[in-house]
């Protein structure tokens, strides 16, 4: 079982803390979508991008969905603004 934390507005809507029986980032997203039903797309749509932190290490490559998670997964929204 891993601990999933969701920061920002998405965390307010979906819940900041989750415990899931998954082994990859992709499986975690699939489980969140299945459990949050209609609000999942709306919640994650508040930010243009997210930084994923797997077991304390930021994930920066394209194969993030297959990244193994041992203990924790953290979704952090990327702040953006206009001039």
C-alpha positions in Angstrom: 0.0 0.0 0.0 1.3 3.4 -0.9 0.5 6.9 0.4 -0.8 9.4 -2.2 -0.8 13.1 -1.4 -2.5 15.7 -3.7 -1.7 19.3 -3.1 -3.5 22.4 -4.2 -7.1 22.8 -5.4 -7.2 19.2 -6.7 -6.4 18.0 -3.2 -9.3 20.1 -1.8 -11.7 18.5 -4.2 -10.4 14.9 -4.3 -9.0 14.7 -0.7 -5.4 15.4 0.2 -4.5 11.9 1.5 -5.2 8.5 -0.1 -4.0 5.0 0.6 -3.9 2.8 -2.5 -2.9 -0.8 -3.3 -1.0 0.0 -6.5 2.6 -0.3 -7.7 3.0 2.3 -10.5 2.1 5.9 -11.0 -0.3 4.9 -13.9 -2.1 2.5 -11.6 -2.5 5.2 -9.0 -4.1 7.6 -11.5 -6.4 4.8 -12.7 -7.4 4.1 -9.1 -8.0 7.8 -8.3 -10.1 8.1 -11.4 -12.2 5.1 -10.5 -12.8 6.2 -6.9 -13.4 9.9 -7.6 -15.7 9.3 -10.5 -17.0 12.6 -12.1 -14.8 15.1 -10.2 -11.4 13.6 -11.2 -11.1 15.5 -14.5 -12.4 18.7 -13.0 -10.1 18.5 -10.0 -6.9 17.9 -12.0 -7.9 20.5 -14.6 -7.4 23.4 -12.3 -3.6 23.3 -12.9 -2.0 23.1 -16.4 0.7 20.7 -15.1 1.8 18.7 -12.1 5.2 17.7 -10.7 5.1 14.0 -9.6 7.3 13.1 -6.7 7.8 9.3 -6.3 9.4 8.2 -3.0 10.9 11.6 -2.5 12.4 12.0 -6.0 10.8 14.2 -8.7 9.9 12.3 -11.9 11.0 14.2 -15.1 10.8 11.7 -18.0 8.1 10.6 -20.4 7.8 7.1 -18.8 6.2 8.4 -15.6 3.2 6.1 -15.9 5.4 3.1 -15.5 7.4 4.4 -12.6 7.3 2.0 -9.7 6.1 3.4 -6.4 7.3 1.8 -3.1 6.0 4.2 -0.4 4.7 7.5 -1.5 3.4 9.5 -4.5 2.9 13.3 -4.3 1.1 15.5 -6.9 2.2 19.1 -6.8 0.5 21.7 -9.1 2.8 23.9 -11.1 2.0 27.5 -10.5 1.5 29.7 -13.6 0.6 33.2 -14.1 0.2 35.9 -16.7 1.7 39.3 -17.1 
